[in-house]
Amino acid sequence: MRQNVRTFLDDFGNLMYHTTDKARLLHGPAGFDKTYTRGTFMLEKLAAVEARYEELNRLMADPQVATNPDLLREYGQETAELDELVQLYRRFRDVGRQLAETRTMLDDGLDDEMLALVEDEIADLEQQESALTDRLQWLLLPKDPNDEKNVIVEIRAGTGGDEAGLFGADLYRMYGRYAETQGWKTQVLSSNSTGIGGFKEVIFEVQGRGAYSHLKFESGVHRVQRVPDTEASGRIHTSTATVAVLPEMEEVEVEVDPNDIRFDVFRSQGAGGQSVNTTDSAVRLTHLPTGMVVTCQDERSQLQNRIRAMAILRSRLYEIKQERLVEEQGATRRSQVGSGERSEKIRTYNFPQNRVTDHRIGFTTHRLEGILEGDLDELIQALTEADQAARLKEMAAA
């Protein structure tokens, strides 16, 4: 049923964008003429979804369902998916009816005082209707199937030598602190430190509902402009680090043929090449068809390192698959906010000006210290709204 509901939501969303007369949505089939048979069909589907919502509430009150945890969970999830839309539509419909009734009062020969009151009421109802319409449009946008997934974040030092590695460490701490504010867990899967507090590369997992929906816009090249501690002349240096955010994929979602993998083991090493383990616990996986190499050495157990390496490999293979699909479709990868490519320069952190600028949407804030401390809510919200607005515009033009 949930798949049918999602199909309905997408279709109803298209109706919302292409039907300019809201009354046709408010008053049901009688408000449509023969040229709006699609609208009539969508209203009938909406009524069916509302009926399903009511049916689910009855089912969940049934003692037989209440004693079946699996069924109760399934019905509860489906009800939660529909709840906001159904409640919003009911309010939208009620406001429309109130608006229609109030407008009829304009023909009643009112005195000036009553006429002013009625006009104020109409203006208020129209404002409510507009706000409800906007909210419906957001809800009806097709959802990214990966939004609720955990993510694997890869940060690699770019240009700038040791300073790039230190900046990579700053980004790692920034995302870690943001994850803490969301109640998510983080776990390092693989790391290669510089020995002075930086990272040549760090790969970590963020576990939490909705992690991908919050972090998916972070992929790309991040640039820092500041005076390094080692710079005696006070000259500002520019360094970069690359961030890739990948949805974590389960084994059933991305199948990897064991015959396509070469498995090597070696001893874990720390900064400077010194051994940090006396057993061959580090693993290196090579995916032969693509030549992709994944190394994990942060765990003491060879099995744990192998499991982590496979998780990274699946996410990278999924990314390659998605890039191929995008090329075939000629569409922007992942979203309308930038390309999502690792090579795209997306953001600048300017220390002398206490400024952070996201170049994709022209967003600037002078709260650099707060951003690096993980206070990313304002920035992520701006990126999310820009993506939603771009997708609405694209759908309206279709």
C-alpha positions in Angstrom: 0.0 0.0 0.0 2.8 2.4 0.8 4.2 2.2 -2.7 0.7 3.0 -4.1 0.5 6.0 -1.7 3.8 7.3 -2.9 2.7 7.1 -6.5 -0.4 8.9 -5.6 1.5 11.7 -3.8 3.7 12.2 -6.9 0.7 12.4 -9.2 -1.2 14.7 -6.9 1.8 16.9 -6.7 1.8 17.3 -10.5 -1.9 18.3 -10.3 -1.1 20.9 -7.7 1.6 22.5 -9.9 -0.6 22.5 -13.1 -4.0 23.4 -11.6 -4.2 27.2 -11.0 -7.8 27.2 -9.8 -7.6 26.0 -6.2 -11.4 25.8 -6.0 -11.2 22.7 -8.2 -9.1 21.1 -5.5 -11.4 22.2 -2.7 -14.9 21.3 -3.8 -14.4 17.9 -5.3 -15.6 16.4 -8.7 -18.5 18.8 -8.9 -16.1 21.7 -9.2 -14.4 20.3 -12.3 -15.5 20.6 -15.9 -14.9 17.8 -18.5 -11.5 19.2 -19.3 -10.2 18.5 -15.8 -10.9 14.7 -15.7 -7.3 14.2 -14.4 -8.1 16.5 -11.5 -11.3 14.5 -10.8 -9.2 11.3 -10.8 -6.7 12.8 -8.4 -9.4 14.0 -6.0 -10.9 10.5 -6.0 -7.4 9.1 -5.2 -7.0 11.6 -2.4 -10.3 10.5 -1.0 -9.1 6.9 -1.2 -5.9 7.8 0.7 -7.9 9.6 3.4 -10.2 6.5 3.6 -7.1 4.3 3.9 -5.8 6.6 6.7 -9.1 6.1 8.6 -9.0 2.4 8.0 -5.5 2.2 9.5 -6.7 3.9 12.6 -9.5 1.4 13.0 -7.2 -1.5 12.3 -4.7 -0.4 15.0 -7.5 -0.3 17.5 -8.4 -3.9 16.7 -7.3 -6.3 19.5 -5.9 -8.8 17.0 -3.6 -6.2 15.5 -2.6 -4.8 18.9 -1.2 -8.3 19.8 0.8 -8.6 16.6 3.9 -6.4 16.9 4.9 -6.8 13.2 1.5 -5.8 11.9 1.2 -3.0 14.4 4.5 -1.6 13.4 3.7 -1.8 9.7 0.3 0.0 10.1 1.9 2.5 12.4 4.6 3.4 9.8 2.0 3.7 7.1 -0.2 5.9 9.3 2.7 8.2 10.1 3.5 8.6 6.4 0.0 9.7 5.7 -0.8 11.7 8.8 0.6 15.2 8.0 -0.8 15.1 4.4 -4.2 14.0 5.4 -4.5 16.6 8.2 -3.1 19.3 6.0 -5.6 18.4 3.2 -8.5 18.4 5.6 -7.5 21.9 6.8 -6.9 23.0 3.2 -10.4 21.8 2.3 -12.0 23.5 5.3 -10.3 26.8 4.6 -11.5 26.7 1.0 -15.1 26.1 2.1 -14.9 28.9 4.6 -13.5 31.2 2.0 -16.2 30.4 -0.5 -18.9 30.9 2.1 -17.4 34.2 3.3 -17.2 35.5 -0.3 -20.9 35.0 -0.8 -21.5 37.6 2.0 -20.1 40.3 -0.3 -23.4 40.1 -2.2 -25.6 40.7 0.9 -25.6 44.5 0.8 -23.4 45.0 3.9 -22.8 48.4 5.5 -19.2 49.7 5.3 -18.2 48.4 8.8 -19.4 44.9 8.1 -18.0 44.9 4.6 -14.5 45.8 6.0 -14.8 42.9 8.5 -15.7 40.5 5.7 -12.9 41.7 3.5 -10.4 41.3 6.4 -11.7 37.7 6.9 -11.4 36.9 3.2 -7.8 38.2 3.2 -6.9 36.1 6.3 -8.4 33.0 4.8 -6.6 33.6 1.5 -3.4 33.9 3.4 -4.1 30.6 5.2 -5.0 28.9 1.9 -1.7 30.1 0.3 0.4 28.9 3.2 -1.4 25.5 3.2 -0.9 25.2 -0.6 2.9 25.9 -0.2 3.2 23.3 2.5 1.3 20.7 0.4 3.7 21.4 -2.4 6.7 20.6 -0.2 5.1 17.4 1.1 4.3 16.3 -2.4 7.8 16.6 -3.8 9.1 13.1 -4.7 11.3 11.9 -1.8 14.9 10.7 -2.1 14.7 7.0 -1.2 18.1 7.3 0.6 17.1 10.2 2.9 16.6 8.1 6.0 19.8 6.1 5.6 23.0 6.3 7.6 25.9 7.8 5.7 29.6 7.2 5.0 31.6 10.4 4.9 35.0 10.5 3.2 37.2 13.5 3.8 40.5 13.8 1.9 43.2 16.5 2.1 43.5 18.4 -1.2 46.0 21.2 -2.2 47.9 22.9 0.6 50.2 20.3 2.2 50.0 19.9 5.9 47.5 22.8 6.2 45.1 20.8 4.0 45.3 17.9 6.4 44.6 20.1 9.4 41.6 21.6 7.6 40.4 18.0 6.9 40.6 17.4 10.6 38.6 20.6 11.2 35.9 19.3 8.9 35.8 15.9 10.6 35.3 17.5 14.0 32.7 19.9 12.5 30.6 17.0 11.2 31.1 15.0 14.4 29.8 17.8 16.6 26.9 18.3 14.3 26.1 14.6 14.6 26.1 14.9 18.4 23.6 17.8 18.3 21.3 15.5 16.2 21.7 12.6 18.6 23.5 10.5 16.0 26.5 8.2 16.5 29.8 8.4 14.5 32.4 5.7 14.0 35.7 6.0 12.2 36.0 3.3 9.5 39.4 4.2 8.2 41.9 7.0 8.8 45.4 8.1 7.7 46.8 10.9 9.9 49.5 13.3 9.1 51.2 13.0 12.5 50.6 16.7 13.3 46.9 16.5 14.1 45.6 16.4 10.5 44.3 13.8 8.2 45.4 12.7 4.8 42.2 10.8 4.7 39.4 9.9 7.2 36.4 7.8 6.5 33.6 7.6 9.1 30.1 6.4 9.4 27.2 8.6 10.7 24.4 6.5 12.2 21.0 8.2 12.7 17.6 8.5 11.1 17.7 11.1 8.3 21.5 11.5 8.3 21.7 11.4 4.5 18.9 14.0 4.1 20.9 16.4 6.3 24.4 15.8 5.0 23.9 14.9 1.3 24.7 18.5 0.2 28.1 18.5 1.8 29.8 16.6 -1.1 32.4 18.6 -3.0 35.5 20.7 -2.5 35.7 22.8 0.7 38.2 25.7 0.7 39.8 27.4 3.7 41.6 30.7 3.7 43.7 31.4 6.8 47.1 32.1 8.2 48.7 28.7 9.2 50.4 28.4 12.6 53.6 27.7 10.8 53.5 30.9 8.7 55.9 33.3 10.3 55.2 36.2 7.8 51.4 36.1 8.5 50.6 35.4 4.8 47.1 33.9 4.1 47.2 30.5 2.6 44.4 28.8 0.6 44.0 25.0 1.1 41.3 22.5 0.2 39.7 19.3 1.3 37.3 17.0 -0.6 34.2 15.7 1.1 32.1 12.8 -0.3 28.8 11.8 1.4 27.5 8.4 0.5 24.4 6.6 1.7 25.2 3.4 3.5 24.0 0.5 1.4 22.9 -2.9 2.7 24.1 -6.2 1.1 20.7 -6.8 -0.5 20.8 -3.3 -2.1 24.2 -3.6 -3.7 25.3 -7.1 -4.7 29.1 -7.7 -4.9 30.3 -10.9 -6.4 33.0 -12.4 -4.1 34.9 -13.5 -7.2 35.3 -9.8 -8.1 37.3 -9.0 -4.9 40.9 -9.5 -4.1 41.5 -9.7 -0.3 44.9 -8.7 1.1 46.0 -8.4 4.8 48.8 -6.5 6.4 49.8 -5.0 9.7 48.2 -1.7 10.7 50.5 1.3 10.6 50.3 4.7 12.2 51.8 8.1 11.2 55.3 7.8 9.9 54.8 4.1 9.0 55.3 2.7 12.5 53.4 -0.5 13.3 50.5 -0.2 15.7 49.5 -3.8 15.7 51.5 -7.0 15.9 49.1 -9.1 13.8 47.9 -8.8 10.2 44.6 -7.1 11.1 44.5 -4.4 8.4 42.7 -5.3 5.2 42.8 -4.1 1.6 40.0 -4.9 -0.8 40.5 -4.5 -4.5 37.3 -4.6 -6.7 38.8 -6.1 -9.8 36.1 -4.8 -12.4 36.6 -1.2 -11.4 40.1 -1.2 -9.9 38.7 0.4 -6.7 40.8 -0.1 -3.6 39.5 0.2 0.0 41.7 -0.1 3.0 40.7 -0.4 6.7 43.1 -0.7 9.6 41.5 1.1 12.5 40.1 -2.0 14.2 42.2 -4.6 15.9 40.1 -7.4 14.4 40.7 -8.4 10.8 37.0 -9.4 10.5 35.8 -6.0 11.7 38.1 -4.2 9.3 36.9 -6.5 6.5 33.2 -5.7 7.3 33.9 -2.0 7.4 35.8 -2.2 4.1 32.9 -4.0 2.4 30.5 -1.3 3.7 32.6 1.4 2.1 33.0 -0.6 -1.1 29.2 -1.0 -1.5 28.5 2.7 -1.0 31.2 3.6 -3.6 29.8 1.1 -6.1 26.3 2.6 -5.6 27.7 6.0 -6.2 29.2 4.9 -9.5 25.9 3.3 -10.5 24.0 6.5 -9.8 26.5 8.6 -11.8 26.0 6.4 -14.8 22.2 6.7 -14.4 22.5 10.5 -14.3 24.6 10.5 -17.4 22.0 8.4 -19.2 19.2 10.7 -18.1 21.0 13.9 -18.6 19.9 15.2 -15.2 21.7 16.9 -12.3 23.1 14.3 -9.9 21.2 13.9 -6.6 19.7 17.3 -6.4 19.3 20.7 -7.9 21.8 22.2 -5.5 25.0 22.0 -7.4 26.2 18.9 -9.2 27.1 16.8 -6.2 30.4 15.9 -7.8 33.4 15.6 -5.6 35.4 18.0 -7.8 32.8 20.8 -7.5 34.0 23.8 -5.3 31.1 24.3 -3.0 32.2 26.4 0.0 34.8 28.8 1.4 35.8 29.2 5.0 37.5 32.6 5.3 39.1 33.2 8.7 40.3 36.8 8.3 36.7 37.8 7.5 35.0 35.3 9.9 33.0 34.3 6.8 31.5 31.1 5.4 30.1 31.2 1.9 28.3 28.5 0.0 28.9 29.2 -3.6 26.0 27.1 -5.0 23.2 29.2 -3.4 25.1 32.4 -2.6 24.6 31.9 1.1 27.0 33.8 3.4 27.2 33.9 7.2 29.8 35.5 9.5 29.6 32.8 12.1 32.6 30.8 11.0 33.5 29.7 14.6 30.0 28.5 15.2 29.9 26.6 11.8 33.2 24.8 12.6 31.8 23.9 16.1 29.0 22.0 14.3 26.2 24.6 14.3 25.2 23.8 10.7 21.4 24.0 11.0 21.0 27.4 9.3 23.3 26.4 6.4 21.7 23.0 5.9 18.2 24.5 6.0 19.2 27.0 3.4 20.5 24.3 1.1 17.4 22.1 1.6 15.1 25.0 0.8 17.1 25.9 -2.3 16.9 22.3 -3.5 13.1 22.2 -2.9 12.5 25.5 -4.7 14.5 24.4 -7.7 12.6 21.1 -7.9 9.3 22.9 -7.6 10.3 25.2 -10.4 11.4 22.3 -12.6 8.1 20.5 -12.0 6.1 23.6 -12.7 7.9 24.0 -16.0 7.4 20.4 -17.1 
